[in-house]
């Protein structure tokens, strides 16, 4: 009985902590909404410098998280996402500096027009308010999201995964100290102060203070957030990304694109999970392509026609076509036509990122027009679906929704708009 009472008390205390964090973030958002671009950019530069200053402390915290993850036997894909290499750390710093150089979307006049009665109506970008980010593994999400939210005038409440708790705390502490010295409210960058999974459940009930939730992580996390949240959610369910090799194609280019899309970093949501190959080029393309994949440690699961063209291939199941492996596993299917390839993508894909490799312009244009995904590529790797790669500085997430944002979400996607109306005494009759 005492244990139950103690747990109840812990829950109430945690609920109050999270409520306070959310309320303070809401107050900070009101202040941020009127901060000048120069002030925000100065704060961002200070944030980047703070990361440089605290580099060793952050990397030590991350090393402790990685060691704990290995001890807990997390899957290699998650450990890869968790690990902060020197290169990834440098990208974090560079990303913040890039965001500082981007145009400030807040206050942009999208349109203005005058009505016959003399009213001047305008549509102006404004911040969303308080953005809650729930994410797994990747510590760089802490700094990327903090930078994008601050530049777009939003306060952010961060809740990283338990496996990255020390890394996220170290990064967030450095960023908070930087914005405090720059004269901005500390609560503009807030962190849920517990690794307890209950923290997510309680955060999702704070609809009075948090305006939108953006989850970043595996399918199970996304589903939990969508089912539990009282707050609107912008999400991507998963990344079942395809590369289709057309019948009119530069096979050398196709091989390079397919290899990059799968192997450059397989644990990411924009990595290829299914390779589709036109039957007219399959016998010339797949034997060498499969061999190259296998030499890189990729397990191939193929349809019957694929298995007839190369050895060492497991039979693909129906489940494979819908699976986001996030690992060195690839499904391969031979198709009869562009139409069959697009039908497969429509049936099994997740509307994330899909590519065609082709020398036929008409086929490329059909693919671009008819494949209903957030990002559609012609003759390029799906691995480019990334805010930094798109020139957005960083990304808050990659949305496969259609409301209100789609694809990599940068500064503009973190704003909404309001109408401003100027009159000189008009009355409605």
C-alpha positions, 0 to 999 in steps of 0.5 A: 500500500505504501508503495502505491501511495509513494508512486501516486505522490511521484506522479503528482509531483512529476505532473506539477513539474511538467505543468510548470515547464509548459506554463513557463514555456508559454510565457516565454513564447509570448516574449519570443514572438516580439524579439527582433531578428538581430536578437534571435540571431545573436542568441543563435550564434551564442548557442553555437559557441556554447556547444563548442565550449562544452564540446568535451563535456557533451561528448563525455555525456554521450559516451556514457549514454552509448555505453549504457545502450550497449550494456542494455543491448539496444539494437545497432541502429539505435546505437548508431543514431545515439552516437555523437561522432566528431563529425556529427557534433560539428554538424550540430554547431554548423546547423545552428550557425546556418539557421542564424543566417536564414531569413526570419519568417516571422512578420513576413507579409504573405499577401495584402489586398484592399476590399471594395469597402476600403478595408486593407486585409493582410496575411502575416506569418506568426509563430505557432507558440509552444512546440513540444518535441518527443524524440528518440536516440538522436542528440542532435535533435535537441540542438536542431529543434531548439535553433529552429524554434527560437529563430521562428519565435517559438518556445520549445519543450523537449523530451528526448529518449531515456537512452540519450538522457545525459547527452540531451541534458548536457546539450540543453544546459549549454543552449539555455545558458547561452540564450540567458546571456543573450537576454532571452528567457531561459524557458524558451528552451525547456526540457522535461526533467525526467527520463521516466516514460510517464513524462511523455504521457503527462506532456501530451495532456498539456494542451492548455500550454503546448500548441503542437506536438512533433514526434520523431522516432520509431513507429511505436513511438509515433503511434503512442503519441498520436493515440494519447495526445490531447494536443495536435500532432504533426508526424511521419509514421515511418520511412518505407522509401523506394528507388525504382530503376526504370527500363531506360536508364544509366545502369552505373548511375542507378547502381550508385544511387541505390547503394547510397540510398541503402548503405550511406546511413541505413538507420535513418528514415530516408534510407531506401527499404525497397528496390524496384527494378524494371524487368527489361534491365533486371538481368543486367542490373541485379546480379552485380547490384546484389553482389555489391550489397552483399559485400557491404553486409546487406541482407537481400529479401527478394521476389521470385524473379529477383531470387532467380537472378542472384544467389543468397537471397531470402524470399520476401514476404508480404510483410517485408514490403511494408517494413522500415528495417532501419538496418542493412536489410533490403527488399527487392522486386522486379516489376513489369512497368513504371505503372506497376512500380508506382502501384507498389509504392502507393500500396506499400509505401509510407509517403516519405521519400521515393525515387526514380532513376531514368533517362526518359523525361516523360517517365520522370515527369509521370513519376513526379506527378503520380507518386504522392509522397512528401519528397519525390526524386529523379536521379538522386538518392532518397538520403537527401530528404533532410532539412540541412540538405534542402537548405533549411538549416536544419529540420524539426522533423519530416512530416508525411502528413498533409496538414499543415506541413509536409516533408522536412520542416524548417522555419516556415513550417513552424509558423502559421499566419494571422489576418490583419485588417486596417480600416477607417471606420467601416461598419458591416451592413 
